Amino acid sequence: MIFGECIMAVPKSKISRMKRGFRRSNTALKAKAYVEDKDSGELRRPHHIDLKSGMYRGRQILEPKDSV
């Protein structure tokens, strides 16, 4: 009786440690990238507003923070 049996998915071959590691390599935590701002010299994330000066790509976006 073929239809009454429960047929499970079985892998054709063993997955090696290397292939398993390649698959799991994307789950590692990565350090966030920071760049030094040309004008203020502060570290900021790429493609983000510099919160100290309020500048983004040479334009004033936010009011600059007071250095108190």
Rosetta blueprint (number, residue, H / E / L):
1 M L
2 I L
3 F L
4 G L
5 E L
6 C L
7 I L
8 M L
9 A L
10 V L
11 P L
12 K L
13 S L
14 K L
15 I L
16 S L
17 R H
18 M H
19 K H
20 R H
21 G H
22 F H
23 R H
24 R H
25 S H
26 N H
27 T H
28 A L
29 L L
30 K L
31 A L
32 K L
33 A L
34 Y L
35 V E
36 E E
37 D L
38 K L
39 D L
40 S L
41 G L
42 E L
43 L E
44 R E
45 R L
46 P L
47 H L
48 H L
49 I L
50 D L
51 L L
52 K L
53 S L
54 G L
55 M E
56 Y E
57 R L
58 G L
59 R E
60 Q E
61 I L
62 L L
63 E L
64 P L
65 K L
66 D L
67 S L
68 V L
